[in-house]
Amino acid sequence: MKIAVVSGASSGIGKEFVDIIDKKCGMLDEIWVIARRGQRLEALQHHVRRPLRIIEMDLADREKLLELRALMERKKPQIYVLAASAGFGKYGPNTSLDYNDCVGMTDVNVTALTALVTMSLPYMARGGRILLMASSAAFLPQPGFGIYAATKSYVLSYARSLNQELRRRHIYVTAVCPGPVATEFFEVSGSGGMLAAAKRLFMADARNVARLAWNDSMAKKELSVYGLSIKAFRVLAKVVPHHWILKGMSLFA
């Protein structure tokens, strides 16, 4: 069985990845789509040609992760694409955030992503692609968004090292690092004050971000950064001492 696996598939960039994979990967027997909202996943089947295997689950639930691993062990699929697109973030200083939100960010953005990659690796096909959803927040710490930015720094570091490890198997890993994207993420994460309001000026379209990420993945690039402003931000984060940038950011957090 030849498959692709997409987490966070019910909306946003994950949903766009499903559409792209359906159009670009004619060899697939199924696309496994993972999200908490099963009804949205079922509705997605009406918009794609490839059969979808609906996997309704909360990625923060470790028992569900074990069930997904068991499913892979039973089916022993050939995985041609893994797109780990699910993510969770909350604005606010750490002292003001709810315990469940703090732990939830690491559970979804770090633990679940790592688990999904680890369980998929034995089944990755030669020439396969792994797309891991990081963020421009990965480029430097962010006051008022500290846990989220730290989790995305993990994803970026993990993706780059994994890319080097897997090249011998002709499997290529791309860290997707967009800036703000017009998805439901901002409805969940909260306003975040003046800094987050400013970010809304640089909102990108999810479809465009997903298309660039796919093209960069096909080109075997380890990093996909959408938009001139975010590319400039990455350069800024590399050449300017972080403590200077953080002082400036803290004025608007």
C-alpha positions, 0 to 999 in steps of 0.5 A: 500500500502506497500512502501519504500521511498528513496531520492537521489535515482538517484546515489550513496548510495541512488541508492544502497539503492534502489537495496538493498531494492528491493532484501530484502523487498519482501513485498513491493508494490512500492518503491518511488524514489526521485531525481532531475534527473527523467531520471535516476530514470526511467532508474533505473526501468530496474534494479529492480523488484519492481515497482518504483514510480518516484518522480522527484523533487528538495528537496530544493523546499518547494512547491515540499515538500508540494506536496509530503506530499499531495501525502502521505496524499492521498495514506496513505501508510505503509512505511517500509523503509525511506532512506533519502540519498540526500545530498549537500556540497560545500568546501570552507571558508564561505566568499568564497561560493556563497549564494545559495550554503550556503543556499542550504546545509541547505535546502537539508541536514537539512530542506528537510531531516526533512520534509521528516521524519516528513511527513513520521512518521504518515505512518511508519509501526511497525518494520520500519527502517529509515536511515538518511545520516549523515557523518563522518563530523558530528563528529567535526567542519571542517574548509573549510567545516563548513556548511556541517559539521554543517548540518551533526551534526544536522542529527546525533543528530536528528537521535539519539534522534529520535531513542529513541523516536520511539523505543516505536513504534518499529521503528528504526533509524540509522544515516549513517556516512561514510567518503569520498565515491566514488560518484558524491558528490566530483564532485559537492563539489569541491576540497577543497585543501590539506585536501580534497585531503587527504580524497581521500585516504580513499574513500569507495565504495558506495555499501559497505557503503550501505550494512553495513548501511542496516545491521546495520539498521536491527541490530537496531544500531543507528550509522553506521560507515564504515571503520577502519580509520573512526571509528578511526577518530570518537574515535579521535574526542571524546577523543581529544579536538576539538580546537587541532584537528581544529588547525591541520586541518586548516593547510591543509584546 
